[in-house]
Amino acid sequence: MDRSIADLRRDYTLRGLSETDVDSDPFKQFRVWFSDALAANLIEPNAMTLATATRDGKPSARTVLLKGFDERGVVFYTNYESRKGQELAENPWAALVFLWAELERQVRIEGWVEKCSAVESDTYFHSRPLGSRLSACISRQSQVISSREILEHRLEELMAENANGDIPRPPYWGGYRLNPTSFEFWQGRPSRLHDRLRYRLLNDGNWLIERLSP
């Protein structure tokens, strides 16, 4: 390697973040920043790291895609029998991270997770491209398989069985909604003195905004 990993660094200089800049509602503030990410034409601005853990606290993380957001929470879809699905069944608490490096921004969201309704999952499933629906049906996500040919063979069989494209949502696939209990908005600043504003949900249902040390 020509450069030491320890020497890789970047100074952040685009903007700051103060308490007077943000909305008192973290859901509205997230919409503002997400709109900025869309306007910046970033590659998959809805990509987010999802961290889950087993019952005894062993963590795992992966990137998934945001597919819905409103005052109820953050929605993503996956295989319920996957590793993350199994971990959420054991431990329904999870964390999300959005990194929009070009904007020198990061958002962290933590909360408890529940399955979306069957109606919501059906609606989204049938809005997906045919290939994505077929993939959801044939993949036993996270399970060991002996070869890629197995998947391709299953795909050919399913396409032949459903030539009209009318593929029902498999019962092991659907949506999850993370119900936030905290948001953190991070804005890069020079000399690593970054701005971090955390919204914390109080027992009375209101949100408290706190500044965290970088």
Contacts in CASP RR format, 6 or more apart in sequence:
PFRMAT RR
TARGET T0000
AUTHOR 0000-0000-0000
METHOD contacts of the structure
MODEL  1
MDRSIADLRRDYTLRGLSETDVDSDPFKQFRVWFSDALAANLIEPNAMTL
ATATRDGKPSARTVLLKGFDERGVVFYTNYESRKGQELAENPWAALVFLW
AELERQVRIEGWVEKCSAVESDTYFHSRPLGSRLSACISRQSQVISSREI
LEHRLEELMAENANGDIPRPPYWGGYRLNPTSFEFWQGRPSRLHDRLRYR
LLNDGNWLIERLSP
11 190 0 8 1.000
11 191 0 8 1.000
12 104 0 8 1.000
12 187 0 8 1.000
12 188 0 8 1.000
12 189 0 8 1.000
12 190 0 8 1.000
12 194 0 8 1.000
13 104 0 8 1.000
13 189 0 8 1.000
13 190 0 8 1.000
14 103 0 8 1.000
14 104 0 8 1.000
14 188 0 8 1.000
15 104 0 8 1.000
15 187 0 8 1.000
16 187 0 8 1.000
16 188 0 8 1.000
16 189 0 8 1.000
16 195 0 8 1.000
17 185 0 8 1.000
17 187 0 8 1.000
17 195 0 8 1.000
17 197 0 8 1.000
18 195 0 8 1.000
19 197 0 8 1.000
19 209 0 8 1.000
19 211 0 8 1.000
22 29 0 8 1.000
22 185 0 8 1.000
22 197 0 8 1.000
22 209 0 8 1.000
23 29 0 8 1.000
23 32 0 8 1.000
24 207 0 8 1.000
24 209 0 8 1.000
25 207 0 8 1.000
26 180 0 8 1.000
26 183 0 8 1.000
26 199 0 8 1.000
26 207 0 8 1.000
27 69 0 8 1.000
27 70 0 8 1.000
27 71 0 8 1.000
27 73 0 8 1.000
27 180 0 8 1.000
29 183 0 8 1.000
29 185 0 8 1.000
29 199 0 8 1.000
30 69 0 8 1.000
30 107 0 8 1.000
30 109 0 8 1.000
30 183 0 8 1.000
31 69 0 8 1.000
33 100 0 8 1.000
33 103 0 8 1.000
33 105 0 8 1.000
33 107 0 8 1.000
33 185 0 8 1.000
34 45 0 8 1.000
34 46 0 8 1.000
34 69 0 8 1.000
34 98 0 8 1.000
36 100 0 8 1.000
36 103 0 8 1.000
36 105 0 8 1.000
37 45 0 8 1.000
37 98 0 8 1.000
37 100 0 8 1.000
37 103 0 8 1.000
37 105 0 8 1.000
38 45 0 8 1.000
40 100 0 8 1.000
40 102 0 8 1.000
40 103 0 8 1.000
42 100 0 8 1.000
42 102 0 8 1.000
42 103 0 8 1.000
44 65 0 8 1.000
45 98 0 8 1.000
45 100 0 8 1.000
46 65 0 8 1.000
46 66 0 8 1.000
46 67 0 8 1.000
47 63 0 8 1.000
47 64 0 8 1.000
47 65 0 8 1.000
47 66 0 8 1.000
47 98 0 8 1.000
48 63 0 8 1.000
48 64 0 8 1.000
48 65 0 8 1.000
48 66 0 8 1.000
48 74 0 8 1.000
48 76 0 8 1.000
48 96 0 8 1.000
48 97 0 8 1.000
48 98 0 8 1.000
49 61 0 8 1.000
49 62 0 8 1.000
49 63 0 8 1.000
49 96 0 8 1.000
49 97 0 8 1.000
49 99 0 8 1.000
50 61 0 8 1.000
50 62 0 8 1.000
50 63 0 8 1.000
50 64 0 8 1.000
50 76 0 8 1.000
50 84 0 8 1.000
50 94 0 8 1.000
50 95 0 8 1.000
50 96 0 8 1.000
51 59 0 8 1.000
51 60 0 8 1.000
51 61 0 8 1.000
51 94 0 8 1.000
51 95 0 8 1.000
51 96 0 8 1.000
51 97 0 8 1.000
52 59 0 8 1.000
52 60 0 8 1.000
52 61 0 8 1.000
52 84 0 8 1.000
52 85 0 8 1.000
52 87 0 8 1.000
52 88 0 8 1.000
52 91 0 8 1.000
52 94 0 8 1.000
53 59 0 8 1.000
53 60 0 8 1.000
53 87 0 8 1.000
53 91 0 8 1.000
53 93 0 8 1.000
54 87 0 8 1.000
54 90 0 8 1.000
54 91 0 8 1.000
55 90 0 8 1.000
55 91 0 8 1.000
57 91 0 8 1.000
60 83 0 8 1.000
60 84 0 8 1.000
60 87 0 8 1.000
62 84 0 8 1.000
64 76 0 8 1.000
64 78 0 8 1.000
64 84 0 8 1.000
65 76 0 8 1.000
66 74 0 8 1.000
66 75 0 8 1.000
66 76 0 8 1.000
66 98 0 8 1.000
67 75 0 8 1.000
67 76 0 8 1.000
67 77 0 8 1.000
67 124 0 8 1.000
68 74 0 8 1.000
68 75 0 8 1.000
68 76 0 8 1.000
69 75 0 8 1.000
72 177 0 8 1.000
72 179 0 8 1.000
73 177 0 8 1.000
73 178 0 8 1.000
73 179 0 8 1.000
73 180 0 8 1.000
74 96 0 8 1.000
74 109 0 8 1.000
74 177 0 8 1.000
74 178 0 8 1.000
74 180 0 8 1.000
75 116 0 8 1.000
75 120 0 8 1.000
75 175 0 8 1.000
75 176 0 8 1.000
75 177 0 8 1.000
75 178 0 8 1.000
76 175 0 8 1.000
76 176 0 8 1.000
76 178 0 8 1.000
77 121 0 8 1.000
77 124 0 8 1.000
77 125 0 8 1.000
77 173 0 8 1.000
77 174 0 8 1.000
77 175 0 8 1.000
77 176 0 8 1.000
78 84 0 8 1.000
78 85 0 8 1.000
78 141 0 8 1.000
78 173 0 8 1.000
78 174 0 8 1.000
78 175 0 8 1.000
78 176 0 8 1.000
79 85 0 8 1.000
79 136 0 8 1.000
79 139 0 8 1.000
79 140 0 8 1.000
79 141 0 8 1.000
79 142 0 8 1.000
79 172 0 8 1.000
79 173 0 8 1.000
79 174 0 8 1.000
80 89 0 8 1.000
80 115 0 8 1.000
80 172 0 8 1.000
80 173 0 8 1.000
80 174 0 8 1.000
81 140 0 8 1.000
81 141 0 8 1.000
81 142 0 8 1.000
81 143 0 8 1.000
81 172 0 8 1.000
82 141 0 8 1.000
82 142 0 8 1.000
83 141 0 8 1.000
83 142 0 8 1.000
85 176 0 8 1.000
88 94 0 8 1.000
88 113 0 8 1.000
88 176 0 8 1.000
92 112 0 8 1.000
92 113 0 8 1.000
92 114 0 8 1.000
93 110 0 8 1.000
93 111 0 8 1.000
93 112 0 8 1.000
93 113 0 8 1.000
94 110 0 8 1.000
94 111 0 8 1.000
94 112 0 8 1.000
94 113 0 8 1.000
94 178 0 8 1.000
95 108 0 8 1.000
95 109 0 8 1.000
95 110 0 8 1.000
95 111 0 8 1.000
96 107 0 8 1.000
96 108 0 8 1.000
96 109 0 8 1.000
96 110 0 8 1.000
96 178 0 8 1.000
97 106 0 8 1.000
97 107 0 8 1.000
97 108 0 8 1.000
97 109 0 8 1.000
98 106 0 8 1.000
98 107 0 8 1.000
98 108 0 8 1.000
98 109 0 8 1.000
99 105 0 8 1.000
99 106 0 8 1.000
100 106 0 8 1.000
104 187 0 8 1.000
104 188 0 8 1.000
105 185 0 8 1.000
105 186 0 8 1.000
105 187 0 8 1.000
105 188 0 8 1.000
106 186 0 8 1.000
107 183 0 8 1.000
107 184 0 8 1.000
107 185 0 8 1.000
107 186 0 8 1.000
108 182 0 8 1.000
108 183 0 8 1.000
108 184 0 8 1.000
108 186 0 8 1.000
109 178 0 8 1.000
109 180 0 8 1.000
109 182 0 8 1.000
109 183 0 8 1.000
109 184 0 8 1.000
110 180 0 8 1.000
110 181 0 8 1.000
110 182 0 8 1.000
111 178 0 8 1.000
111 179 0 8 1.000
111 180 0 8 1.000
111 181 0 8 1.000
111 182 0 8 1.000
112 178 0 8 1.000
112 179 0 8 1.000
112 181 0 8 1.000
113 176 0 8 1.000
113 177 0 8 1.000
113 178 0 8 1.000
113 179 0 8 1.000
114 176 0 8 1.000
114 177 0 8 1.000
114 179 0 8 1.000
115 121 0 8 1.000
115 174 0 8 1.000
115 175 0 8 1.000
115 176 0 8 1.000
115 177 0 8 1.000
116 174 0 8 1.000
116 175 0 8 1.000
116 176 0 8 1.000
116 177 0 8 1.000
120 175 0 8 1.000
121 169 0 8 1.000
121 173 0 8 1.000
121 174 0 8 1.000
121 175 0 8 1.000
122 169 0 8 1.000
124 174 0 8 1.000
124 175 0 8 1.000
125 133 0 8 1.000
125 136 0 8 1.000
125 169 0 8 1.000
125 173 0 8 1.000
125 174 0 8 1.000
126 133 0 8 1.000
126 169 0 8 1.000
128 136 0 8 1.000
130 165 0 8 1.000
130 167 0 8 1.000
133 165 0 8 1.000
133 167 0 8 1.000
133 169 0 8 1.000
134 155 0 8 1.000
134 158 0 8 1.000
134 159 0 8 1.000
134 162 0 8 1.000
134 167 0 8 1.000
135 155 0 8 1.000
136 169 0 8 1.000
136 170 0 8 1.000
136 173 0 8 1.000
137 158 0 8 1.000
137 167 0 8 1.000
137 170 0 8 1.000
137 173 0 8 1.000
138 151 0 8 1.000
138 154 0 8 1.000
138 155 0 8 1.000
138 158 0 8 1.000
139 151 0 8 1.000
145 151 0 8 1.000
158 167 0 8 1.000
180 201 0 8 1.000
181 200 0 8 1.000
181 201 0 8 1.000
182 198 0 8 1.000
182 199 0 8 1.000
182 200 0 8 1.000
182 201 0 8 1.000
183 198 0 8 1.000
183 199 0 8 1.000
184 196 0 8 1.000
184 197 0 8 1.000
184 198 0 8 1.000
184 199 0 8 1.000
184 212 0 8 1.000
185 196 0 8 1.000
185 197 0 8 1.000
185 198 0 8 1.000
185 199 0 8 1.000
186 194 0 8 1.000
186 195 0 8 1.000
186 196 0 8 1.000
187 194 0 8 1.000
187 195 0 8 1.000
187 196 0 8 1.000
188 194 0 8 1.000
188 195 0 8 1.000
189 195 0 8 1.000
189 214 0 8 1.000
192 214 0 8 1.000
193 214 0 8 1.000
194 214 0 8 1.000
195 211 0 8 1.000
195 214 0 8 1.000
196 211 0 8 1.000
196 212 0 8 1.000
196 213 0 8 1.000
196 214 0 8 1.000
197 209 0 8 1.000
197 210 0 8 1.000
197 211 0 8 1.000
197 212 0 8 1.000
198 209 0 8 1.000
198 210 0 8 1.000
198 211 0 8 1.000
198 212 0 8 1.000
199 207 0 8 1.000
199 208 0 8 1.000
199 209 0 8 1.000
200 207 0 8 1.000
200 208 0 8 1.000
200 210 0 8 1.000
201 207 0 8 1.000
202 208 0 8 1.000
END
